[in-house]
Every structure is written in C-alpha cells, then in structure tokens.
Amino acid sequence: METLETLYKQYYKTIYSYLFGLTRNAQTAEDLTQETFLQVIKSIPSFRGDSKVTTWIYGIARNLWRKWASSNKSADVDISRIIDNFPDASEASSPEKTVLDNERNRSIRLALSSLPEHQRELIILRDWHSLPYEDIARIVNRSLPWVKVNIYRSRLAFRKIYYQMEENCND
C-alpha cells in the first residue's frame, strides 16, 4: 500500500469532487474530505485488501456523507447557490463560447442537482469519476446488476430533466 501522504495527494481532489457533488457545499465537502482521510489513517491497520484502495477510500467517504446527510435532512437547499458554487472546468476560446459553455454547464448542474441523491451519486461515480461498475457496486454495497440498471435509469432521469429545462428555455 502507498504511504499516507501519497494516498492523500493522489485521492484528495477526487474525493473532494465526489463529496462536493453529493453535498453541494464547498465547506461541507472540505470537512468531509478531511474526515475521510482521518478515517483512512485510523483504518489502515484493518484494510484487508479485498478491494482497490480507491474503492475503499470512496466507501469511507460515502459512509461519512450518508451520516452527514441523515443528520442534515432538514437543511434547505438553495439551488441558485449550488449552481453558482459548482466547480466549472470550461476553458473557452471566445466570449461567445464561454457564455454558451457556462449556460450549458449551469443547465447540467441544475438537472443533476434535481435528481434524487442515489441517482446523483451513481452519475457522479460513473460519469464524473469514471469508476468501473464493479467498484461502484462495492462502494454503494449493491449488486452489479442493480448498479448497471440504476445508472441507466439515472441517466434517463437526468436526460428527461435536462431536455425539459432546455425546452422551457426555448419557449
């Protein structure tokens, strides 16, 4: 296994991005990321190697997120704040392209934030983090067929929301 410092450097941004996508709050994502790596340090002696290190770390992050989510169910979510604070990776070459990319990214983020938590999580793990289905199944503690079917359904739900938003904008 890699050293703790190597694990932190290698997986910090990925875990932060995953938790930000789930919590939709930069400070909460940062806190949960720090807690994740604290748990990694505490749990290293019990890591059996049954799964990849990545899967193990995602599993710890997911458990911490679920604990946080269950205790913060009553928190109101301001969609505009979520959208404005979401990381934007667009690198446009012209002002027109920048505006179009920002609008498209805004629509994508809004559609994603409209999905139920489990669907959003599956899309984040598969489409943003490109994790294999098998790893996602281990992280969410579900069967491989369940993961494949629910990722498919999540993508359909996302597309439906996204295209409805696009139609409303064009009306």
PLY file of the C-alpha trace (Angstrom):
ply
format ascii 1.0
element vertex 171
property float x
property float y
property float z
element edge 170
property int vertex1
property int vertex2
end_header
0.00 0.00 0.00
1.14 3.53 -0.69
2.21 5.90 2.07
-0.43 8.07 3.73
0.98 11.20 2.13
0.84 9.59 -1.32
-2.75 8.45 -0.76
-3.75 11.95 0.31
-2.07 13.65 -2.65
-3.41 11.10 -5.13
-7.04 10.98 -3.97
-7.76 14.31 -2.26
-9.16 16.13 -5.32
-11.18 13.11 -6.43
-12.76 12.56 -3.03
-13.42 16.28 -2.60
-15.11 16.44 -6.00
-17.21 13.38 -5.18
-18.32 14.83 -1.84
-18.95 18.26 -3.34
-21.24 16.68 -5.92
-23.16 14.97 -3.14
-23.29 17.75 -0.54
-23.39 20.70 -2.96
-21.48 22.73 -0.39
-17.75 23.54 -0.61
-17.16 23.80 3.14
-19.04 20.62 3.94
-17.20 18.77 1.16
-13.89 20.01 2.56
-14.81 18.94 6.09
-15.97 15.51 4.94
-12.85 15.07 2.81
-10.64 15.82 5.80
-12.69 13.43 7.94
-12.38 10.78 5.20
-8.61 10.92 5.30
-8.61 10.92 9.08
-10.67 7.71 8.92
-8.27 6.31 6.30
-5.38 6.87 8.71
-7.29 5.23 11.57
-8.47 2.32 9.42
-5.26 1.42 7.60
-4.43 -1.43 10.01
-7.81 -3.03 9.26
-7.62 -2.67 5.45
-7.66 -6.25 4.18
-7.00 -5.57 0.52
-10.29 -7.17 -0.63
-10.85 -4.20 -2.93
-8.83 -1.49 -4.58
-7.58 1.28 -2.33
-9.69 3.71 -4.36
-12.86 1.75 -3.69
-12.03 1.55 0.00
-11.50 5.32 0.26
-14.71 6.06 -1.68
-16.53 3.72 0.69
-15.26 5.63 3.72
-16.23 8.95 2.10
-19.67 7.61 1.23
-20.31 6.39 4.77
-19.33 9.78 6.17
-21.54 11.55 3.62
-24.52 9.31 4.48
-24.03 10.03 8.17
-23.85 13.76 7.43
-26.89 13.62 5.11
-29.03 11.81 7.68
-28.31 14.45 10.30
-28.84 17.36 7.86
-32.11 16.30 6.22
-33.88 19.47 7.31
-31.33 21.81 5.73
-32.86 23.93 2.99
-31.10 23.76 -0.34
-30.75 26.97 -2.33
-30.46 25.76 -5.94
-29.01 29.05 -7.22
-26.24 28.87 -4.61
-25.48 25.29 -5.57
-25.22 26.16 -9.23
-23.08 29.25 -8.69
-20.66 27.43 -6.37
-20.22 24.33 -8.51
-16.73 23.95 -9.99
-16.63 24.97 -13.64
-13.97 23.37 -15.79
-14.77 25.11 -19.08
-11.86 26.61 -20.96
-13.40 28.52 -23.81
-11.51 30.32 -26.52
-14.06 33.04 -27.29
-16.52 35.09 -25.23
-19.47 33.56 -27.10
-18.23 30.04 -26.45
-17.64 30.92 -22.80
-21.22 32.15 -22.40
-22.65 29.10 -24.19
-20.47 26.69 -22.19
-21.38 28.37 -18.92
-25.10 28.20 -19.72
-24.84 24.54 -20.74
-22.84 23.71 -17.61
-25.35 25.60 -15.48
-28.19 23.55 -17.00
-26.28 20.33 -16.45
-25.59 21.18 -12.82
-29.19 22.20 -12.19
-30.50 18.99 -13.79
-28.04 16.94 -11.76
-29.00 18.68 -8.53
-32.67 17.92 -9.29
-32.07 14.17 -9.20
-32.64 12.10 -6.06
-29.46 11.56 -4.04
-28.88 7.95 -5.08
-29.19 8.79 -8.78
-26.90 11.81 -8.46
-24.35 9.68 -6.61
-24.34 6.98 -9.29
-23.86 9.52 -12.08
-21.05 11.23 -10.17
-19.25 7.93 -9.56
-19.65 6.59 -13.10
-19.69 9.61 -15.39
-17.56 12.13 -13.49
-15.11 9.80 -11.82
-15.20 7.05 -14.47
-15.26 4.29 -11.89
-15.89 0.76 -13.14
-19.33 -0.70 -12.39
-17.75 -3.31 -10.12
-16.14 -0.63 -7.94
-19.38 1.33 -7.75
-21.20 -1.83 -6.66
-18.71 -2.24 -3.80
-18.92 1.44 -2.82
-22.72 1.53 -2.68
-22.93 -2.03 -1.36
-25.27 -3.25 -4.11
-25.12 -5.96 -6.73
-23.53 -5.34 -10.11
-26.85 -5.75 -11.99
-28.53 -3.27 -9.60
-25.77 -0.73 -10.26
-25.97 -1.11 -14.05
-29.77 -0.82 -14.12
-29.83 2.16 -11.78
-27.09 4.02 -13.62
-29.12 3.53 -16.79
-32.27 4.81 -15.04
-30.36 7.70 -13.50
-29.10 8.77 -16.91
-32.62 8.59 -18.33
-33.96 10.72 -15.48
-31.13 13.21 -15.97
-31.79 13.48 -19.71
-35.51 13.99 -19.14
-34.90 16.82 -16.68
-32.19 18.37 -18.85
-34.28 18.34 -22.03
-37.32 19.72 -20.20
-35.17 22.58 -18.98
-33.89 23.19 -22.50
-37.44 23.20 -23.89
-38.56 25.69 -21.24
-35.66 27.98 -22.12
-36.53 27.86 -25.82
-40.22 28.68 -25.29
0 1
1 2
2 3
3 4
4 5
5 6
6 7
7 8
8 9
9 10
10 11
11 12
12 13
13 14
14 15
15 16
16 17
17 18
18 19
19 20
20 21
21 22
22 23
23 24
24 25
25 26
26 27
27 28
28 29
29 30
30 31
31 32
32 33
33 34
34 35
35 36
36 37
37 38
38 39
39 40
40 41
41 42
42 43
43 44
44 45
45 46
46 47
47 48
48 49
49 50
50 51
51 52
52 53
53 54
54 55
55 56
56 57
57 58
58 59
59 60
60 61
61 62
62 63
63 64
64 65
65 66
66 67
67 68
68 69
69 70
70 71
71 72
72 73
73 74
74 75
75 76
76 77
77 78
78 79
79 80
80 81
81 82
82 83
83 84
84 85
85 86
86 87
87 88
88 89
89 90
90 91
91 92
92 93
93 94
94 95
95 96
96 97
97 98
98 99
99 100
100 101
101 102
102 103
103 104
104 105
105 106
106 107
107 108
108 109
109 110
110 111
111 112
112 113
113 114
114 115
115 116
116 117
117 118
118 119
119 120
120 121
121 122
122 123
123 124
124 125
125 126
126 127
127 128
128 129
129 130
130 131
131 132
132 133
133 134
134 135
135 136
136 137
137 138
138 139
139 140
140 141
141 142
142 143
143 144
144 145
145 146
146 147
147 148
148 149
149 150
150 151
151 152
152 153
153 154
154 155
155 156
156 157
157 158
158 159
159 160
160 161
161 162
162 163
163 164
164 165
165 166
166 167
167 168
168 169
169 170
